[in-house]
């Protein structure tokens, strides 16, 4: 089970099986250019594998131009 915390909404969702960051973003309907994906304080790229029992943060990023 993978627990994903969505920020800034501060909501959590769980997925029984996710293989990669790209698959996670597709399920969340988010683009890799608009979010930061964080595991244990480190940024993940779309090709990174997600492991069973991971706690992932998906943080929306916006320009304040």
N, CA, C and O of each residue as an XYZ file, in Angstrom:
260
protein
N       0.844     -1.167      0.000
C       0.000      0.000      0.000
C       0.893      1.235      0.000
O       1.873      1.304      0.743
N       0.552      2.196     -0.827
C       1.281      3.455     -0.922
C       0.361      4.568     -0.439
O      -0.769      4.698     -0.909
N       0.850      5.368      0.502
C       0.080      6.501      1.022
C       0.622      7.768      0.383
O       1.822      8.040      0.428
N      -0.286      8.541     -0.215
C       0.099      9.765     -0.905
C      -0.596     10.937     -0.230
O      -1.819     10.951     -0.094
N       0.192     11.918      0.190
C      -0.350     13.141      0.764
C      -0.316     14.221     -0.306
O       0.731     14.500     -0.892
N      -1.473     14.825     -0.553
C      -1.585     15.876     -1.549
C      -1.496     17.228     -0.859
O      -2.227     17.498      0.094
N      -0.603     18.067     -1.341
C      -0.457     19.412     -0.784
C      -0.722     20.414     -1.887
O      -0.323     20.149     -3.021
N      -1.347     21.512     -1.650
C      -1.669     22.113     -0.362
C      -3.013     21.676      0.215
O      -3.441     22.225      1.230
N      -3.691     20.709     -0.397
C      -5.004     20.293      0.098
C      -4.949     19.607      1.458
O      -5.937     19.594      2.191
N      -3.793     19.037      1.793
C      -3.625     18.267      3.025
C      -4.593     17.094      3.113
O      -5.180     16.834      4.164
N      -4.748     16.396      2.007
C      -5.562     15.186      1.984
C      -4.653     14.006      1.658
O      -3.593     14.173      1.054
N      -5.073     12.833      2.059
C      -4.306     11.619      1.780
C      -5.143     10.645      0.979
O      -6.350     10.516      1.184
N      -4.480      9.966      0.067
C      -5.113      8.891     -0.696
C      -4.182      7.688     -0.635
O      -2.972      7.841     -0.474
N      -4.740      6.511     -0.763
C      -3.929      5.298     -0.751
C      -4.142      4.524     -2.052
O      -5.220      4.548     -2.645
N      -3.108      3.856     -2.463
C      -3.163      3.019     -3.650
C      -2.584      1.662     -3.287
O      -1.531      1.595     -2.652
N      -3.252      0.570     -3.678
C      -2.743     -0.755     -3.341
C      -1.431     -1.071     -4.057
O      -0.563     -1.742     -3.498
N      -1.284     -0.584     -5.303
C      -0.050     -0.872     -6.032
C       0.194      0.222     -7.059
O      -0.631      0.472     -7.937
N       1.338      0.861     -6.931
C       1.813      1.858     -7.893
C       3.267      1.493     -8.181
O       4.040      1.236     -7.257
N       3.638      1.469     -9.451
C       4.994      1.054     -9.813
C       5.975      2.203     -9.989
O       7.158      2.064     -9.681
N       5.485      3.344    -10.486
C       6.405      4.451    -10.766
C       5.732      5.784    -10.457
O       4.517      5.869    -10.277
N       6.561      6.814    -10.404
C       6.043      8.157    -10.176
C       5.116      8.550    -11.318
O       4.067      9.149    -11.080
N       5.480      8.225    -12.547
C       4.654      8.565    -13.693
C       3.274      7.915    -13.599
O       2.268      8.560    -13.897
N       3.215      6.659    -13.191
C       1.939      5.976    -13.018
C       1.110      6.661    -11.928
O      -0.103      6.811    -12.073
N       1.756      7.071    -10.848
C       1.062      7.776     -9.770
C       0.475      9.083    -10.276
O      -0.686      9.389    -10.003
N       1.262      9.853    -11.007
C       0.785     11.136    -11.521
C      -0.372     10.946    -12.496
O      -1.309     11.743    -12.509
N      -0.313      9.910    -13.301
C      -1.429      9.617    -14.214
C      -2.705      9.308    -13.435
O      -3.783      9.775    -13.804
N      -2.595      8.531    -12.371
C      -3.768      8.206    -11.556
C      -4.334      9.443    -10.862
O      -5.545      9.562    -10.673
N      -3.441     10.365    -10.483
C      -3.871     11.596     -9.816
C      -4.278     12.688    -10.812
O      -4.743     13.757    -10.415
N      -4.102     12.413    -12.092
C      -4.384     13.361    -13.167
C      -3.603     14.659    -12.977
O      -4.156     15.755    -13.063
N      -2.312     14.507    -12.717
C      -1.408     15.640    -12.548
C      -0.259     15.490    -13.533
O       0.117     14.378    -13.903
N       0.294     16.625    -13.953
C       1.434     16.610    -14.864
C       2.725     16.752    -14.077
O       2.769     17.436    -13.055
N       3.768     16.106    -14.557
C       5.043     16.139    -13.849
C       5.640     17.535    -13.800
O       6.468     17.819    -12.934
N       5.238     18.410    -14.711
C       5.765     19.773    -14.727
C       5.070     20.682    -13.720
O       5.520     21.805    -13.493
N       3.983     20.216    -13.115
C       3.233     21.055    -12.193
C       3.278     20.627    -10.744
O       2.601     21.215     -9.900
N       4.081     19.593    -10.441
C       4.127     19.091     -9.070
C       5.557     18.714     -8.678
O       6.418     18.484     -9.527
N       5.776     18.660     -7.379
C       6.980     18.056     -6.821
C       6.553     16.755     -6.171
O       5.560     16.721     -5.444
N       7.286     15.692     -6.421
C       7.008     14.399     -5.811
C       8.153     14.107     -4.856
O       9.316     14.056     -5.259
N       7.811     13.915     -3.576
C       8.821     13.846     -2.525
C       8.668     12.545     -1.730
O       7.565     12.153     -1.348
N       9.817     11.884     -1.491
C       9.855     10.702     -0.624
C      11.041     10.869      0.314
O      12.173     11.038     -0.138
N      10.789     10.822      1.608
C      11.850     10.955      2.605
C      12.699     12.209      2.392
O      13.918     12.183      2.560
N      12.036     13.304      2.021
C      12.735     14.567      1.848
C      13.506     14.711      0.554
O      14.201     15.709      0.365
N      13.403     13.740     -0.343
C      14.126     13.785     -1.613
C      13.141     13.836     -2.769
O      12.107     13.169     -2.759
N      13.487     14.647     -3.772
C      12.634     14.764     -4.956
C      12.767     13.530     -5.839
O      13.852     12.970     -5.992
N      11.641     13.120     -6.416
C      11.619     11.969     -7.315
C      11.318     12.430     -8.733
O      10.540     13.361     -8.943
N      11.937     11.777     -9.696
C      11.655     12.045    -11.103
C      10.593     11.059    -11.587
O      10.356     10.038    -10.942
N       9.946     11.360    -12.730
C       8.869     10.485    -13.208
C       9.269      9.030    -13.422
O       8.410      8.150    -13.368
N      10.543      8.752    -13.662
C      10.966      7.376    -13.915
C      11.326      6.602    -12.644
O      11.647      5.416    -12.722
N      11.278      7.246    -11.488
C      11.620      6.571    -10.224
C      10.565      5.533     -9.850
O       9.370      5.723    -10.073
N      11.033      4.452     -9.286
C      10.130      3.406     -8.813
C       9.556      3.796     -7.456
O      10.222      4.441     -6.646
N       8.321      3.397     -7.227
C       7.673      3.588     -5.934
C       7.599      2.220     -5.279
O       7.203      1.235     -5.902
N       7.982      2.177     -4.026
C       8.056      0.919     -3.302
C       6.825      0.708     -2.430
O       6.135      1.657     -2.055
N       6.567     -0.554     -2.118
C       5.462     -0.903     -1.226
C       5.695     -0.223      0.127
O       6.826     -0.188      0.613
N       4.653      0.309      0.728
C       4.685      1.023      2.018
C       5.375      2.383      1.961
O       5.740      2.924      3.005
N       5.562      2.948      0.768
C       6.115      4.295      0.665
C       5.101      5.329      1.124
O       3.894      5.148      0.965
N       5.603      6.406      1.692
C       4.813      7.595      1.993
C       5.323      8.692      1.071
O       6.473      9.118      1.173
N       4.467      9.139      0.181
C       4.837     10.087     -0.865
C       4.067     11.386     -0.648
O       2.896     11.370     -0.269
N       4.734     12.502     -0.892
C       4.070     13.810     -0.886
C       4.056     14.307     -2.319
O       5.083     14.311     -2.997
N       2.879     14.728     -2.776
C       2.743     15.353     -4.087
C       2.321     16.793     -3.825
O       1.205     17.063     -3.380
N       3.239     17.707     -4.113
C       3.021     19.118     -3.802
C       2.856     19.908     -5.104
O       3.746     19.912     -5.954
N       1.711     20.574     -5.248
C       1.476     21.434     -6.407
C       2.419     22.625     -6.348
O       2.662     23.188     -5.281
N       2.945     22.999     -7.500
C       3.781     24.194     -7.580
C       3.131     25.168     -8.555
O       2.665     24.779     -9.626
N       3.107     26.422     -8.172
C       2.507     27.437     -9.032
C       3.440     28.635     -9.112
O       4.184     28.927     -8.177
N       3.387     29.299    -10.210
C       4.185     30.503    -10.403
C       3.444     31.687     -9.790
O       2.235     31.832     -9.966
N       4.163     32.513     -9.085
C       3.560     33.696     -8.486
C       4.061     34.946     -9.170
O       4.151     36.014     -8.565
N       4.390     34.794    -10.456
C       4.930     35.776    -11.345
C       4.779     37.170    -11.034
O       5.240     38.024    -11.792
